[in-house]
Amino acid sequence: MATKRALKAVLIDLSGTLHVEDTAVPGAQEALNRLRQASVAVKFVTNTTKECKRNLLARLISLNFDIKEHEIFTSLTAARSLVEQRQLRPLLLVEDSALEDFSGMEISEPNAVVIGLAPDHFNYHTMNEAFRLLLDGAPLIAIHKARYYKRKDGLALGPGPFVTGLEYAADCQATVVGKPQGTFFLEALRDMDCCAEEALMIGDDARDDVGGAQNTGMLGILVRTGKYRLGDEGKINPPPYLTCDSFPQAVDHILQHLTCN
C-alpha cells in the first residue's frame, strides 16, 4: 500500500457510500466534516438517475450533510452535455423526478435514446419504442450501466441489464457517459486543479467507482456499505488501493496516511 502520496482531491460516491435512500451511513456526516478540515478539495460524483440534482441535494441536506450544489457532479449532467454537443433530440428513459435536469431540451420527434434507471418506464411499450428508434439508426446513450444498486429493502436491478437488452436486440453499442468511464472522472477533476494521480475515489461499487477511477491513475478506496458484497474487491485488477468497512474509516486512513498538501 502506497503511503504519503500528495493528495489534492477526493471524489466521493453518494448512494451506498454516504447514504442509502433516506438513511445516512453511521458517522458519515462527521467524517465528511473532518475531511473538509484537511487541505483537499472534495467533490461528490454519482451515477444516480432516480432524481434531479436539486432533489438529490435536498435529500442530502435533510440528512445533515454539509454539501453544496456545485460540488455534485452527476451522470445526468454528463449525459445532457453529450446530447447538446451532438445536437440530438432524445427519447428520455429516466424517472420523472430526473427530468428537471433535461429541462429546455428539444425532445419532439426523437432521434436518440438516453437511458438511465427508470423503473416506472421500463415496460414493453416504452422499450419497444426505444428499440425501433435504434433500428432506424438512433444512437443509444447510457447514463450508466450499473448492474444493481442498494435500496432499503435490498439489492435492485440497475439500468445495465436494460441497456444490454437494447444493445442485444438492436445489435448496437451504447455510449456510456457515467462511471466507470474515465472521461467522467477526468471531467469531475477538471476544475479541481489536479491530475488523476493526485486524486482519490471512495465508493461502494468495486467496478464502477474504484475500478473506473483507478484506471485513470487515481487511488480507489472500496467501502463495505451499500451494494458491496463479500469478495467484490477481488473482481477488479488491480485491486482497490484499500478496502475498509465504511466512509468514516476511509477518511481516517486519508488523514493518517496520505499527505494532504
C-alpha positions as CSV (number, residue, x, y, z in Angstrom):
1,M,0.0,0.0,0.0
2,A,1.4,3.4,-1.0
3,T,1.7,6.0,1.7
4,K,2.4,9.7,2.0
5,R,1.1,10.3,-1.5
6,A,0.5,14.0,-2.3
7,L,-3.3,14.2,-2.3
8,K,-5.2,17.2,-3.7
9,A,-8.7,16.0,-4.3
10,V,-11.2,13.3,-3.0
11,L,-14.1,12.2,-5.1
12,I,-16.9,10.6,-3.1
13,D,-19.8,8.4,-4.3
14,L,-23.1,9.2,-2.7
15,S,-25.7,6.4,-2.7
16,G,-24.3,3.4,-0.8
17,T,-21.3,5.4,0.4
18,L,-22.7,8.3,2.4
19,H,-26.3,7.2,2.5
20,V,-28.9,4.5,1.4
21,E,-32.1,6.3,0.4
22,D,-33.1,8.4,3.4
23,T,-30.7,6.9,5.9
24,A,-27.1,8.1,6.4
25,V,-24.2,5.8,6.8
26,P,-23.4,6.0,10.6
27,G,-20.8,8.7,11.2
28,A,-20.6,9.8,7.6
29,Q,-21.6,13.5,8.3
30,E,-18.9,13.9,11.0
31,A,-16.3,12.1,8.8
32,L,-17.0,14.5,5.9
33,N,-16.6,17.5,8.2
34,R,-13.2,16.1,9.3
35,L,-12.1,15.6,5.7
36,R,-13.1,19.1,4.8
37,Q,-10.7,20.4,7.5
38,A,-7.8,18.9,5.6
39,S,-6.3,20.8,2.6
40,V,-8.0,18.7,-0.1
41,A,-10.8,19.6,-2.5
42,V,-13.9,17.5,-2.3
43,K,-16.5,16.6,-5.0
44,F,-19.4,14.2,-5.0
45,V,-19.7,12.0,-8.1
46,T,-22.8,10.0,-8.6
47,N,-24.5,7.8,-11.3
48,T,-27.9,8.3,-9.7
49,T,-30.7,8.9,-12.3
50,K,-33.6,8.5,-9.9
51,E,-33.8,12.2,-9.2
52,C,-32.6,15.6,-10.4
53,K,-29.6,17.3,-8.7
54,R,-31.9,19.7,-6.9
55,N,-33.9,16.9,-5.2
56,L,-30.7,14.9,-4.5
57,L,-29.2,17.9,-2.8
58,A,-32.3,18.4,-0.7
59,R,-32.2,14.8,0.4
60,L,-28.5,15.1,1.5
61,I,-29.2,18.4,3.4
62,S,-32.1,16.7,5.2
63,L,-29.6,14.1,6.3
64,N,-27.4,16.9,7.7
65,F,-24.6,16.6,5.2
66,D,-22.7,19.8,4.5
67,I,-22.8,19.7,0.7
68,K,-23.2,22.5,-1.9
69,E,-24.9,22.0,-5.3
70,H,-21.8,23.0,-7.2
71,E,-19.9,20.1,-5.5
72,I,-22.1,17.5,-7.0
73,F,-21.2,16.1,-10.4
74,T,-23.8,13.7,-11.8
75,S,-24.0,11.4,-14.8
76,L,-27.2,13.2,-15.7
77,T,-25.1,16.3,-16.2
78,A,-22.6,14.4,-18.4
79,A,-25.5,12.9,-20.4
80,R,-27.0,16.3,-21.1
81,S,-23.7,17.7,-22.2
82,L,-23.2,14.9,-24.7
83,V,-26.7,15.3,-26.1
84,E,-26.2,19.0,-26.5
85,Q,-22.8,18.6,-28.1
86,R,-24.3,16.2,-30.7
87,Q,-27.5,18.3,-31.1
88,L,-29.7,15.3,-30.5
89,R,-33.4,15.1,-29.6
90,P,-33.6,12.3,-27.0
91,L,-36.2,9.8,-26.0
92,L,-35.5,10.1,-22.3
93,L,-35.9,6.8,-20.4
94,V,-35.3,8.3,-16.9
95,E,-37.5,8.7,-13.9
96,D,-39.9,11.7,-13.9
97,S,-38.1,13.1,-10.9
98,A,-34.9,13.3,-13.0
99,L,-36.4,15.1,-16.0
100,E,-35.7,18.6,-14.5
101,D,-32.0,18.1,-15.4
102,F,-33.0,17.9,-19.0
103,S,-35.4,20.9,-19.0
104,G,-35.4,23.1,-22.1
105,M,-34.1,20.3,-24.4
106,E,-35.9,19.5,-27.6
107,I,-37.4,16.1,-27.3
108,S,-40.1,16.0,-30.0
109,E,-39.5,13.5,-32.9
110,P,-36.6,11.9,-31.0
111,N,-33.5,10.7,-32.9
112,A,-31.6,9.3,-30.0
113,V,-32.3,7.1,-26.9
114,V,-31.0,8.2,-23.5
115,I,-31.5,5.6,-20.8
116,G,-30.9,5.7,-17.1
117,L,-32.6,4.0,-14.2
118,A,-36.4,4.3,-14.9
119,P,-38.4,1.5,-13.2
120,D,-41.7,3.3,-13.9
121,H,-40.9,3.4,-17.7
122,F,-39.2,0.0,-18.2
123,N,-42.3,-1.5,-19.8
124,Y,-42.7,-3.3,-23.1
125,H,-44.3,-0.3,-24.9
126,T,-41.5,2.1,-24.0
127,M,-38.7,-0.3,-24.5
128,N,-40.1,-1.2,-27.9
129,E,-40.3,2.4,-28.9
130,A,-36.6,2.7,-28.0
131,F,-35.8,-0.5,-29.9
132,R,-37.4,0.8,-33.1
133,L,-35.6,4.1,-32.9
134,L,-32.3,2.2,-32.5
135,L,-33.1,0.1,-35.5
136,D,-33.6,3.3,-37.5
137,G,-30.0,4.3,-36.6
138,A,-30.6,6.4,-33.5
139,P,-27.6,6.4,-31.1
140,L,-28.0,4.7,-27.7
141,I,-26.7,6.8,-24.8
142,A,-26.5,5.0,-21.4
143,I,-26.2,7.4,-18.5
144,H,-24.6,4.4,-16.8
145,K,-24.7,0.6,-16.9
146,A,-24.7,-0.4,-13.2
147,R,-25.8,-4.0,-12.7
148,Y,-27.6,-3.3,-9.5
149,Y,-27.8,-0.8,-6.6
150,K,-28.8,-0.9,-2.9
151,R,-32.2,0.1,-1.6
152,K,-33.5,-0.2,1.9
153,D,-35.3,-3.4,1.0
154,G,-32.2,-5.0,-0.6
155,L,-30.4,-5.0,-3.9
156,A,-32.3,-3.9,-7.0
157,L,-31.6,-4.1,-10.7
158,G,-29.8,-1.1,-12.2
159,P,-30.1,0.2,-15.8
160,G,-27.3,-2.1,-17.0
161,P,-29.5,-5.1,-17.8
162,F,-31.9,-2.9,-19.7
163,V,-29.2,-1.2,-21.7
164,T,-27.7,-4.6,-22.5
165,G,-31.1,-5.8,-23.6
166,L,-31.5,-2.9,-26.1
167,E,-27.9,-3.4,-27.3
168,Y,-28.6,-7.1,-28.0
169,A,-32.0,-6.6,-29.6
170,A,-30.9,-3.7,-31.9
171,D,-27.3,-5.0,-32.5
172,C,-25.8,-1.8,-31.4
173,Q,-23.3,-0.5,-28.8
174,A,-24.3,2.1,-26.2
175,T,-22.1,5.2,-25.4
176,V,-21.8,5.2,-21.6
177,V,-21.2,8.6,-20.0
178,G,-21.2,7.9,-16.2
179,K,-18.9,5.8,-14.0
180,P,-16.8,3.8,-14.7
181,Q,-15.9,5.8,-17.9
182,G,-12.6,7.5,-17.5
183,T,-13.9,10.7,-19.1
184,F,-16.5,11.0,-16.3
185,F,-13.8,11.0,-13.6
186,L,-11.5,13.4,-15.5
187,E,-14.3,15.8,-16.2
188,A,-15.1,15.8,-12.5
189,L,-11.5,16.7,-11.7
190,R,-11.3,19.4,-14.5
191,D,-12.0,22.4,-12.2
192,M,-10.2,21.0,-9.2
193,D,-6.6,22.0,-10.2
194,C,-5.2,18.5,-10.0
195,C,-4.4,15.4,-12.1
196,A,-5.7,11.9,-11.6
197,E,-2.5,10.8,-9.8
198,E,-3.3,13.5,-7.2
199,A,-6.8,12.3,-6.5
200,L,-8.6,9.5,-4.7
201,M,-12.1,8.0,-5.2
202,I,-14.3,6.5,-2.4
203,G,-17.2,4.3,-3.3
204,D,-19.2,1.1,-2.7
205,D,-19.0,-0.2,-6.2
206,A,-15.8,-2.1,-7.0
207,R,-16.1,-1.9,-10.8
208,D,-17.8,1.5,-11.4
209,D,-16.4,3.5,-8.5
210,V,-13.0,2.1,-7.7
211,G,-12.0,0.2,-10.9
212,G,-13.0,3.1,-13.1
213,A,-11.1,5.7,-11.0
214,Q,-8.0,3.6,-10.7
215,N,-7.9,3.0,-14.5
216,T,-7.4,6.8,-14.8
217,G,-4.5,6.8,-12.4
218,M,-6.4,7.7,-9.2
219,L,-6.3,5.7,-6.0
220,G,-9.5,3.9,-5.0
221,I,-11.0,3.0,-1.7
222,L,-13.8,0.5,-1.6
223,V,-16.2,0.6,1.4
224,R,-18.2,-2.3,2.6
225,T,-21.5,-0.5,2.7
226,G,-24.3,0.0,0.2
227,K,-24.1,-2.5,-2.7
228,Y,-20.9,-4.1,-1.5
229,R,-20.9,-7.9,-1.4
230,L,-18.2,-10.2,0.0
231,G,-15.4,-10.7,-2.4
232,D,-16.1,-7.6,-4.6
233,E,-12.6,-6.4,-4.0
234,G,-11.3,-9.4,-6.0
235,K,-13.4,-8.6,-9.1
236,I,-11.1,-5.8,-10.3
237,N,-7.5,-5.7,-11.4
238,P,-5.6,-4.0,-9.9
239,P,-7.5,-4.5,-6.6
240,P,-8.6,-1.5,-4.6
241,Y,-5.8,0.6,-3.0
242,L,-7.7,0.0,0.2
243,T,-10.9,-1.8,1.3
244,C,-12.5,-0.7,4.6
245,D,-15.8,-1.0,6.5
246,S,-17.2,2.4,5.8
247,F,-16.7,6.0,4.8
248,P,-15.5,7.2,8.2
249,Q,-12.7,4.6,8.2
250,A,-11.8,5.7,4.7
251,V,-11.5,9.3,6.0
252,D,-9.4,8.1,8.9
253,H,-6.9,6.4,6.5
254,I,-6.7,9.5,4.3
255,L,-6.0,11.8,7.3
256,Q,-3.5,9.4,8.9
257,H,-1.6,8.1,5.9
258,L,-1.9,10.4,2.9
259,T,-0.2,13.7,2.8
260,C,-2.8,16.5,2.2
261,N,-1.0,19.5,0.8
